[in-house]
Amino acid sequence: MTLNAASGPVRLTQLRRLLVSVLLVLGSAAHAQDIHFSQFFNVPMGLNPGAIGQFDGDYRAHAAFRQQWRSVTIPYRTFALGGDARDFKGVRGLGVGAWLFNDRAGDSRMNQFHMSLGASWTEHFGANREHGVTVGAQLGFTSLTLDNGGLSFDQQYNGFYYDPDRDNGENFKRYGLVHPDLHTGVVYRFTPAPRRLMQIGFGVFNLTKPGIGFLNEPTVPLDRRTEFHMLFSFTASERIDVLPMMRVMNQGTYRELIMGANMRYILLDRYGLNRAVLLGVHLRGGDAGYVYGGLERDDWTFGVSYDINTSALVPASRNRGAIEFTVVHIWKKRPAVPVRFKACPEQI
């Protein structure tokens, strides 16, 4: 975003507040973007509709919280919750899931609430069913609302100073709207052995290209978003796994490339019990690098990551990006843990 130099000087504090918020509000002049998470590998329902039902277990739930750009403006906060089932109602290959999130952005208080339901179908093949192809779809809606009371506009500069009582010159037609969402995707998985995985997925979002806009002008179609990802896991030693990954997203004129890897150090892996710690380093091209730390304890996975901003926003962000927390829980049936010693009654 560029500021109009002819409007006069703008104080640094105002620059930080304006830098991100104004672009989001002017829906008639800018294309909206979907939300994203750094820990995309821990947010399967937000990754690709083809990821529905793709896990080792019966049911899965996950949650994520992200806070971004606290040093630039009023923080952007995103909360997400998802859940899915594998082989739903005993139908092998059928996955179902639900996904919702709420995102509040900066000074405009732009609030985005989304809810959708999804389903997938998986076909396995190979001698040991080690190959699988999943096709999935999600259908739902998104509600957008905003409050322009916290925003500043060029026309409110009177030639000498910023005057909040001056008319902003913007003709808002509405302060809220609802649009439908339709997404689809396909995922291929290859699991030749425990602790080894190759997953490749492609998805298309916003298939109906709903109109977005708050000003008294024609709405702007929400661009379709495409995503392509690859996740791998292979053993480096008896206790160490390496998990390289990448994701590419395109939406209108926007591009996002994430590349990185996590290392898993296994503390315990027997009788269905799993304890491990994870550390990772990732790079989001042209925007940020981030570090990841995780803990696996049986059916739970906990993750935390921190983004270090490296983009042109650095003068305002001071390299501070986002902090993100995730948690995943899987319910599954497992064999009983064998008893090492049996208690014998005392003989009198």
Residue pairs with C-beta under 8 A, 6 or more apart in sequence:
1 19
1 20
1 22
1 23
3 10
3 15
3 18
4 154
7 154
7 157
8 157
8 159
8 160
10 18
10 157
10 162
14 152
14 162
15 316
16 71
16 72
16 73
16 316
17 73
17 74
17 107
17 152
18 107
18 151
18 152
19 72
19 73
19 313
19 316
20 69
20 72
20 73
20 76
20 105
20 106
21 73
21 105
21 106
21 107
21 108
21 150
21 151
22 108
22 151
22 152
22 153
23 30
24 30
24 32
24 105
24 106
24 108
24 110
24 146
25 108
25 110
25 146
25 148
25 151
25 214
26 215
27 212
27 213
27 214
27 215
27 219
27 220
28 213
28 214
28 215
28 217
28 218
28 219
28 220
30 220
31 212
31 220
31 222
31 223
31 251
31 252
31 253
31 254
32 212
32 220
32 222
32 223
33 251
33 252
33 254
34 205
34 206
34 225
34 251
35 46
35 78
35 101
35 103
35 112
36 249
36 256
37 43
37 46
37 64
37 66
37 78
37 80
37 324
37 326
38 66
38 258
38 282
38 284
38 290
38 292
38 305
38 307
38 322
38 324
39 64
39 292
39 303
39 305
39 324
39 326
40 46
40 47
40 229
40 247
40 258
41 47
41 231
41 243
41 245
41 262
42 62
42 64
42 294
42 301
42 303
42 326
42 328
43 62
43 64
43 80
43 82
43 326
44 51
44 52
44 54
44 55
44 60
44 62
44 82
44 84
45 51
45 52
45 62
45 80
45 82
45 83
45 84
45 97
45 98
45 99
45 118
46 64
46 80
46 82
46 99
46 101
47 201
47 203
47 227
47 229
48 136
48 185
48 187
48 201
48 202
48 203
48 227
48 229
49 118
49 120
49 136
49 137
49 138
49 183
49 184
49 185
49 203
50 120
50 134
50 135
50 136
50 185
50 186
50 187
50 201
50 202
50 203
51 120
51 134
51 136
51 185
51 187
51 201
52 84
52 95
52 96
52 97
52 118
52 119
52 120
52 134
52 136
52 138
53 84
53 85
53 86
53 87
53 88
53 94
53 95
53 96
53 97
53 120
53 122
53 134
53 136
54 86
54 95
54 120
54 122
54 132
54 134
54 187
54 189
54 199
55 84
55 86
55 330
56 330
56 332
57 86
57 299
57 330
57 331
57 332
58 85
58 86
58 87
58 331
58 332
58 333
59 83
59 84
59 85
59 86
59 330
59 331
59 332
60 83
60 84
60 85
60 86
60 328
60 329
60 330
60 331
61 81
61 82
61 83
61 328
61 329
62 81
62 82
62 83
62 326
62 327
62 328
62 329
63 79
63 80
63 81
63 82
63 326
63 327
64 78
64 79
64 80
64 324
64 325
64 326
65 77
65 78
65 79
65 80
65 324
65 325
65 326
66 76
66 77
66 78
66 79
66 322
66 323
66 324
66 325
67 75
67 76
67 77
67 78
67 322
67 323
67 324
68 75
68 76
68 77
68 78
68 307
68 321
68 322
69 75
69 76
69 106
69 313
69 317
69 320
69 321
69 322
70 320
71 316
71 317
71 318
71 320
72 313
72 316
72 317
73 106
73 107
74 106
74 107
74 109
74 150
75 106
76 103
76 104
76 105
76 106
76 322
77 103
77 104
78 101
78 102
78 103
78 104
79 101
79 102
79 103
80 99
80 100
80 101
80 102
81 99
81 100
81 101
82 97
82 98
82 99
82 100
83 97
83 98
84 95
84 96
84 97
84 98
84 118
85 95
85 96
85 97
86 95
87 93
87 94
87 95
88 94
88 95
88 96
93 121
93 122
93 123
93 124
94 119
94 120
94 121
95 119
95 120
95 121
95 122
95 134
95 136
96 117
96 118
96 119
96 120
97 117
97 118
97 119
97 120
97 138
98 115
98 116
98 117
98 118
99 114
99 115
99 116
99 117
99 118
99 138
99 140
100 113
100 114
100 115
100 116
101 112
101 113
101 114
102 111
102 112
102 113
102 114
103 111
103 112
103 113
104 110
104 111
104 112
105 111
105 112
107 150
107 151
108 146
108 147
108 148
108 150
108 151
109 145
109 146
109 147
109 150
110 144
110 145
110 146
111 143
111 144
111 145
111 146
112 142
112 143
112 144
113 142
113 143
114 140
114 141
114 142
114 143
114 181
115 140
115 141
116 138
116 139
116 140
116 141
116 181
116 183
117 138
117 139
117 140
118 136
118 137
118 138
118 139
118 183
119 136
119 137
120 134
120 135
120 136
120 137
121 134
121 135
121 136
122 132
122 133
122 134
123 132
123 133
123 134
124 131
124 132
125 131
125 132
130 190
130 191
130 192
131 188
131 189
131 190
132 188
132 189
132 190
132 191
133 186
133 187
133 188
133 189
134 186
134 187
134 188
134 189
135 184
135 185
135 186
136 184
136 185
136 186
136 187
137 182
137 183
137 184
137 185
138 181
138 182
138 183
138 184
139 180
139 181
139 182
140 180
140 181
141 178
141 179
141 180
141 181
142 178
142 179
142 181
142 210
143 176
143 177
143 178
144 176
144 177
144 178
144 179
144 212
145 175
145 176
146 175
146 176
146 214
147 175
148 168
148 170
148 172
148 175
151 168
152 162
152 164
153 168
153 169
153 170
154 169
155 166
155 167
155 168
155 169
156 162
156 163
156 164
156 166
156 167
156 168
157 163
157 166
158 166
170 215
171 215
171 216
172 214
172 215
172 216
173 213
173 214
173 215
173 216
173 217
174 214
175 214
177 212
177 213
177 214
179 210
179 211
179 212
179 222
180 208
180 210
181 205
181 206
181 208
181 210
182 206
182 207
182 208
183 203
183 204
183 205
183 206
183 207
184 203
184 204
184 207
185 201
185 202
185 203
185 204
185 227
186 201
186 202
186 203
187 199
187 200
187 201
188 199
188 200
188 201
189 197
189 198
189 199
190 197
190 198
190 199
191 197
191 198
195 233
195 234
195 235
195 241
196 233
196 234
196 235
197 231
197 232
197 233
198 230
198 231
198 232
199 229
199 230
199 231
199 232
200 229
200 230
201 227
201 228
201 229
201 230
202 226
202 227
202 228
203 226
203 227
203 228
204 224
204 225
204 226
205 224
205 225
205 226
205 227
206 222
206 223
206 224
206 225
207 224
209 221
209 222
209 223
209 224
210 221
210 222
211 218
211 219
211 220
211 221
211 222
212 219
212 220
212 221
212 222
213 219
213 220
223 251
223 252
224 251
225 249
225 250
225 251
226 249
226 250
226 251
227 247
227 248
227 249
228 247
228 248
228 249
229 245
229 246
229 247
229 248
230 245
230 246
230 247
231 243
231 245
232 243
232 244
232 245
233 241
233 242
233 243
234 241
234 242
235 241
236 242
236 263
239 265
239 266
240 263
240 264
240 265
240 266
241 263
241 264
241 266
242 261
242 262
242 263
242 264
243 261
243 262
243 263
243 264
243 278
243 280
244 260
244 261
245 258
245 259
245 260
245 261
245 262
246 257
246 258
246 259
246 260
247 256
247 257
247 258
248 255
248 256
248 257
248 258
249 255
249 256
250 256
255 285
256 284
256 285
256 287
257 284
257 285
258 282
258 283
258 284
258 285
259 282
259 283
259 285
260 280
260 281
260 282
260 283
260 292
261 280
261 281
261 282
262 278
262 279
262 280
262 292
262 294
263 278
263 279
263 280
264 276
264 277
264 278
264 296
265 276
265 277
265 278
265 279
266 274
266 275
266 276
267 275
267 276
267 277
268 274
268 275
268 276
269 275
269 276
271 335
271 337
271 338
272 334
272 335
272 337
273 298
273 337
274 296
274 297
274 298
275 296
275 297
275 298
276 295
276 296
277 293
277 294
277 295
277 296
278 292
278 293
278 294
278 295
278 296
278 303
279 291
279 292
279 293
279 294
280 291
280 292
280 293
280 294
281 289
281 290
281 291
281 292
282 289
282 290
282 291
282 292
282 305
283 289
283 290
284 290
284 307
286 310
286 311
287 309
287 310
287 311
288 307
288 308
288 309
288 310
288 311
288 321
288 322
289 307
289 308
289 310
290 305
290 306
290 307
290 308
290 321
290 322
291 305
291 306
291 308
292 303
292 304
292 305
293 303
293 304
293 305
294 301
294 302
294 303
294 304
295 301
295 302
295 303
296 302
299 329
299 330
299 331
299 332
300 327
300 328
300 329
301 326
301 327
301 328
301 329
302 326
302 327
303 324
303 325
303 326
303 327
303 328
304 323
304 324
304 325
304 326
305 323
305 324
306 321
306 322
306 323
306 324
307 321
307 322
307 323
307 324
308 319
308 320
308 321
309 317
309 319
309 320
309 321
310 319
311 317
